[in-house]
Amino acid sequence: MKSSAESRRHIRQILDAAIVAADPARAIRPYLRPFAKRRVIVLGAGKATAQMALAVEEMIPNCSGLINVKYGHTAPLKRIEINECAHPVPDEAGLKGAQRIADLARGAGKDDLILCLISGGASALLPLPVPGLSLAAKQDITKQLLQRGADIQEMNAVRRHLSQIKGGQLAKLVYPAQVVTLILSDVIGDDLNTIGSGPTAPDPSTVADAQAVLDKYKIQVPVALIETPKPRDKVFRNVQNIVAGSNRLAIDAARKAARKLDYRTMVLSSLIEGETREIAKMHAAIAKEVVATGQPLKPPCCIISGGETTVTIQGQGLGGRNQEFAMAAAIEIAGTEGITIASAGTDGTDGPTDAAGAQADGATLARGQKLGLDAKAYLSNNDSYHFFQPLKDLIMTGPTGTNVMDLRVMLIR
């Protein structure tokens, strides 16, 4: 029978294999070969974009450009400039970088090749508000959407219609130059206009759609929303958008790693979304069913899921959706032997913390109680980080250089 300590080691091995497989440089290299002898202008943003740009420099000697990345998510680039800025709430550094990216786009000629690199986080990392909307106002709108539980599709619908660069408007700035956009997807279903708010993708949403989101969450904006280029607009004639990597890459690698460790494996879905605590209850229920009946898999088994959940913030604590998932799951499996559950962001950061996520088992609550930690109270305050930190159950990877949503792994022995 596998011990809890061994299950935890195996979970880390499985997560590490998934992160390696989602390496952005490896994902985009096949798409760079046709441009090896071209002069290329690189523009883009995202948590994984520095690693993507590193592959560009390796394969395309004649390249230059500028990318916006999250603080700390860098790479040793020589010809493509890196501008570090804030995520998930944009800052002044992000605004200045976005303005420079827009200026480079406007300066492109019809014979130029623009290589646009987009990965998760690009929406927050490309803040170029419409005229009349200050950065402070945009920060406040972003904070309100996050706090009220808006999902990524809703957030980006608003962002596209309050931006000069999102929702296909970068393609509009670059037109008629040739654009090839390489994308590392961090959204459910790899929807082009949702990943990074689709700076070079047609936007099927309308001002009315964005306003409906604002109305739903009772958020006021001080300026009028603007319309974005639609699918048949001429600005997309010379644009090619390519999804080079996604959550499925990570899930496939996790499954292979689990099999090598002699676990029976099952992938629930790569499309999991919804309120984090409810998703955690569902996963915990499946794990307990395995313990009780051997269904849908007999132990020892590994059940994997991907996607991205949403936290409706009600407290004042510190955490992220993966840590909150682990804590909610810990409450559900308390006292049940043989289950170890982990959830982690493939980018290495979970919410505004330095942790990728957290892991838990049936003894987690009891271990917390010995330290005077009330899991339910911490969960109510959205303070999962400070619950798991003294237990040493945070998953710490540091910035991974990739970003293909989240991965959840359950080992049942």
C-alpha positions in Angstrom: 0.0 0.0 0.0 1.4 3.4 -1.0 2.0 5.8 1.8 0.7 9.4 1.9 4.3 10.6 1.7 4.9 8.5 -1.4 1.6 9.7 -3.0 2.8 13.3 -2.5 6.1 12.6 -4.1 4.3 11.0 -7.0 2.0 13.9 -7.4 4.9 16.2 -7.7 6.5 14.0 -10.3 3.3 13.9 -12.3 2.9 17.7 -12.1 6.5 18.3 -13.1 6.1 16.0 -16.2 3.0 18.0 -17.2 4.9 21.3 -16.9 7.8 20.1 -19.0 5.5 18.8 -21.7 3.8 22.3 -21.9 7.2 24.0 -22.5 6.3 26.9 -24.8 9.6 26.9 -26.7 9.2 23.3 -27.7 5.5 24.0 -28.6 6.3 26.8 -31.1 9.5 25.6 -32.7 7.8 23.7 -35.5 5.9 26.8 -36.5 9.1 29.0 -36.7 11.0 27.0 -39.3 9.4 28.7 -42.3 10.6 32.1 -41.1 14.2 31.2 -40.3 15.6 33.5 -43.0 13.0 36.3 -42.7 13.3 39.6 -40.9 10.7 39.4 -38.1 9.2 41.9 -35.7 8.1 40.3 -32.5 5.2 41.7 -30.5 3.3 40.1 -27.7 2.5 39.5 -24.1 1.9 36.8 -21.5 3.4 34.8 -18.7 5.0 32.3 -21.0 5.9 34.7 -23.8 9.6 35.2 -22.7 10.2 31.5 -23.3 8.4 31.7 -26.6 10.6 34.6 -27.6 13.7 32.7 -26.6 12.8 30.0 -29.2 12.3 32.8 -31.8 15.8 34.2 -31.1 17.3 30.7 -31.4 15.7 30.0 -34.8 15.3 33.4 -36.4 18.6 35.4 -36.2 17.1 38.6 -37.8 14.5 39.4 -35.2 13.6 42.3 -33.0 10.7 43.6 -31.0 9.1 44.0 -27.6 7.0 41.8 -25.3 5.2 42.5 -22.0 5.7 39.7 -19.3 4.7 39.3 -15.7 7.3 40.3 -13.2 9.8 37.5 -12.8 8.7 35.5 -15.8 11.7 36.4 -17.9 14.3 34.8 -20.1 17.9 35.8 -21.2 16.9 37.5 -24.5 19.4 39.4 -26.6 17.4 41.0 -29.5 13.8 41.0 -28.3 13.2 43.5 -25.4 11.4 42.3 -22.3 9.1 44.7 -20.4 8.1 43.4 -17.0 4.7 44.4 -15.6 1.9 43.4 -13.2 -0.7 40.7 -13.4 -3.6 40.2 -12.8 -4.2 43.9 -12.1 -2.4 46.0 -14.7 0.1 48.7 -13.7 1.9 51.7 -15.2 4.8 49.6 -16.6 2.2 47.5 -18.5 0.6 50.6 -19.9 3.9 52.0 -21.1 4.9 48.7 -22.7 1.5 48.4 -24.4 1.8 51.9 -25.8 5.2 51.0 -27.2 3.9 47.8 -28.7 1.0 49.7 -30.4 3.6 52.2 -31.8 5.7 49.4 -33.2 2.5 47.9 -34.8 1.5 51.2 -36.4 5.0 51.5 -37.9 4.9 48.1 -39.6 5.0 48.2 -43.4 3.0 46.1 -45.8 6.0 43.9 -46.5 6.9 43.3 -42.9 6.3 40.0 -41.0 4.9 40.5 -37.5 5.3 37.5 -35.2 2.8 37.9 -32.4 3.4 35.8 -29.3 0.4 35.4 -26.9 0.1 33.3 -23.8 -2.0 33.4 -20.6 -2.0 36.7 -18.8 -1.8 38.8 -22.0 -5.1 40.5 -21.2 -3.8 42.1 -18.0 -0.3 42.6 -19.5 -1.5 44.6 -22.5 -3.4 47.5 -20.8 -4.1 50.2 -23.4 -7.4 51.7 -22.3 -9.7 53.6 -24.6 -9.3 57.4 -24.6 -10.7 58.9 -21.4 -10.3 55.8 -19.3 -7.4 56.1 -16.9 -5.2 53.2 -15.8 -6.6 53.6 -12.3 -10.1 53.2 -13.5 -9.2 50.1 -15.5 -7.5 48.7 -12.5 -10.6 49.2 -10.4 -12.8 47.6 -13.1 -10.5 44.5 -13.2 -10.5 44.3 -9.4 -14.3 44.4 -9.2 -14.6 41.7 -11.9 -12.2 39.5 -10.0 -13.8 40.0 -6.6 -17.3 39.3 -7.9 -16.4 36.0 -9.6 -16.5 36.9 -13.2 -15.1 34.1 -15.4 -12.4 34.6 -18.0 -14.8 34.9 -20.9 -16.8 37.6 -19.1 -13.7 39.5 -18.0 -12.2 39.5 -21.5 -15.5 40.6 -23.1 -15.3 43.8 -21.0 -11.6 44.2 -21.6 -11.9 43.9 -25.4 -14.4 46.8 -25.5 -12.4 49.0 -23.2 -9.1 48.6 -25.1 -7.2 50.0 -28.1 -5.3 46.8 -28.6 -7.5 43.8 -27.7 -10.3 42.2 -29.6 -8.6 42.2 -33.0 -7.4 45.8 -32.7 -3.7 44.9 -32.8 -4.4 43.4 -36.2 -6.0 46.6 -37.1 -2.9 48.6 -36.1 -0.6 46.3 -38.0 -2.7 46.0 -41.2 -1.7 45.5 -44.0 1.5 43.8 -42.8 1.5 40.0 -42.6 0.8 38.6 -39.0 1.4 35.2 -37.7 0.2 34.8 -34.1 1.5 31.8 -32.1 -0.6 31.1 -29.0 -0.2 29.1 -25.9 -3.8 28.7 -24.7 -4.9 29.2 -21.1 -8.6 29.2 -21.7 -11.3 26.5 -21.9 -11.8 25.3 -25.5 -8.9 27.4 -26.8 -11.2 30.2 -28.0 -9.0 32.6 -30.0 -10.9 35.7 -29.0 -10.6 34.8 -25.3 -6.9 33.9 -25.1 -5.3 37.2 -24.1 -8.5 38.9 -25.2 -7.6 38.1 -28.9 -5.5 41.0 -30.0 -5.2 39.6 -33.5 -8.4 37.6 -33.6 -11.9 38.7 -34.8 -14.2 39.5 -31.9 -17.7 38.1 -32.3 -18.8 39.8 -29.1 -20.5 43.3 -29.2 -20.7 46.3 -27.0 -24.0 45.0 -25.8 -22.4 41.7 -24.7 -19.8 43.6 -22.6 -22.4 45.9 -21.1 -24.4 42.8 -20.1 -21.4 41.6 -18.1 -21.0 45.0 -16.4 -24.7 45.1 -15.6 -24.6 41.5 -14.2 -21.9 42.5 -11.7 -23.3 46.0 -11.1 -20.1 47.7 -12.3 -20.1 51.3 -13.7 -17.5 52.5 -16.3 -16.8 56.2 -16.9 -16.5 56.0 -20.7 -18.4 54.5 -23.6 -17.5 51.0 -24.7 -16.0 50.8 -28.2 -16.8 48.3 -30.9 -14.2 45.9 -32.2 -13.3 44.4 -35.6 -15.6 41.5 -36.6 -14.8 38.2 -38.4 -15.2 39.6 -42.0 -13.2 42.7 -41.5 -10.4 43.3 -44.0 -7.8 43.7 -41.2 -7.7 39.9 -40.8 -6.9 39.1 -44.4 -3.1 38.8 -43.7 -3.5 37.3 -40.2 -2.9 33.7 -39.2 -3.7 32.6 -35.6 -2.2 29.3 -34.5 -2.8 27.5 -31.1 0.6 25.9 -30.6 0.0 24.5 -27.1 -2.8 24.0 -24.6 -3.9 22.2 -21.4 -4.3 18.9 -23.3 -0.5 18.7 -23.7 0.0 18.9 -19.9 -2.8 16.4 -19.2 -1.5 13.8 -21.7 2.0 14.1 -20.1 0.5 13.8 -16.6 -1.4 10.6 -17.6 1.8 9.1 -19.1 3.8 9.9 -16.0 1.1 8.4 -13.7 1.0 5.2 -15.8 4.8 4.9 -15.5 4.3 5.0 -11.7 1.9 2.0 -12.0 -1.4 3.9 -11.5 -4.6 3.2 -13.4 -5.4 6.5 -15.0 -8.5 8.4 -16.0 -8.8 12.0 -17.4 -12.1 13.6 -16.3 -11.9 16.5 -18.7 -9.6 19.3 -19.8 -12.6 21.6 -19.8 -13.5 21.9 -16.1 -14.8 25.3 -15.1 -17.1 26.7 -12.5 -17.0 27.8 -8.9 -13.9 26.4 -7.3 -15.5 25.0 -4.1 -18.2 23.2 -6.0 -15.6 21.7 -8.4 -13.6 20.6 -5.4 -16.6 18.9 -3.9 -17.2 17.0 -7.1 -13.6 15.8 -7.3 -13.7 14.7 -3.7 -16.9 12.8 -4.2 -15.3 10.9 -7.1 -12.3 10.0 -5.0 -14.4 8.8 -2.1 -16.4 6.7 -4.5 -13.2 5.0 -5.6 -12.3 4.2 -2.0 -15.8 2.9 -1.2 -16.6 0.9 -4.3 -13.7 0.8 -6.7 -15.6 2.9 -9.3 -14.9 4.3 -11.8 -11.4 2.9 -11.2 -9.9 0.4 -8.8 -7.0 1.7 -6.7 -4.2 2.4 -7.0 -5.4 5.0 -9.5 -4.8 8.5 -10.7 -7.6 10.8 -11.8 -6.7 14.0 -13.7 -8.5 17.1 -14.8 -7.7 20.4 -16.3 -9.3 23.7 -17.0 -9.7 26.8 -14.9 -12.2 27.5 -12.0 -13.4 30.7 -10.5 -13.3 32.0 -6.9 -15.9 34.4 -5.7 -14.0 36.4 -3.1 -15.8 37.0 0.1 -13.0 37.3 2.6 -9.8 39.3 3.1 -7.3 36.4 3.0 -4.5 35.4 0.7 -4.8 32.5 -1.8 -5.7 31.5 -5.3 -8.1 29.1 -7.0 -5.8 26.1 -6.8 -5.1 26.6 -3.1 -8.8 27.1 -2.5 -9.6 24.0 -4.4 -7.2 22.0 -2.3 -8.6 23.4 1.0 -12.2 22.8 0.0 -11.3 19.2 -1.1 -9.5 18.7 2.2 -12.7 19.4 4.1 -14.6 17.0 2.0 -12.1 14.1 2.4 -11.3 14.7 6.0 -10.8 11.4 7.8 -10.8 9.3 4.6 -7.6 7.3 4.2 -5.9 6.7 0.9 -6.8 9.9 -1.0 -4.2 12.6 -1.9 -5.4 15.6 -4.0 -3.5 18.4 -5.5 -4.2 21.4 -7.7 -1.7 23.7 -9.4 -1.3 26.4 -12.0 1.0 25.4 -14.7 2.6 28.8 -14.7 3.8 28.4 -11.2 1.7 31.1 -9.6 -1.7 30.9 -8.1 -3.5 34.2 -7.7 -1.4 36.9 -6.0 0.9 34.4 -4.3 4.3 32.7 -4.8 2.7 29.2 -4.7 1.5 27.2 -7.7 -1.1 25.5 -5.6 -1.5 23.1 -2.8 -2.1 19.5 -1.9 -4.1 17.7 0.8 -5.2 14.4 2.1 -7.6 12.9 4.7 -5.3 13.9 7.5 -4.9 17.6 6.5 -7.6 19.0 8.7 -6.4 17.1 11.7 -2.9 18.3 11.1 -4.2 21.8 10.9 -6.2 21.5 14.1 -3.0 20.6 16.0 -1.6 23.9 14.9 -4.7 25.8 15.8 -5.9 26.2 12.2 -9.6 26.0 11.5 -9.9 25.0 7.8 -13.5 26.1 7.5 -12.7 29.6 8.9 -9.7 30.0 6.6 -11.8 28.9 3.7 -14.6 31.4 4.6 -11.9 34.2 4.6 -10.4 33.0 1.3 -7.1 32.5 3.2 -6.0 29.2 1.9 -2.3 30.3 1.6 -2.0 30.9 5.3 -3.6 27.6 6.1 -1.3 25.5 3.9 1.9 27.4 4.5 2.5 26.2 8.1 1.6 22.7 7.0 4.2 22.9 4.3 1.6 21.7 1.8 2.0 24.6 -0.7 3.3 23.5 -4.1 6.2 25.8 -4.9 7.7 25.6 -8.4 8.6 29.2 -9.1 7.7 30.7 -12.5 7.7 27.8 -14.9 7.9 29.7 -18.2 4.6 28.1 -19.4 0.9 28.7 -18.8 -1.8 26.3 -20.0 -4.3 26.7 -17.2 -4.5 24.4 -14.1 -4.0 20.8 -13.4 -5.7 18.7 -10.7 -4.3 15.3 -9.7 -6.0 12.8 -7.4 -4.1 9.7 -6.3 -6.2 7.0 -4.6 -4.5 4.0 -3.0 
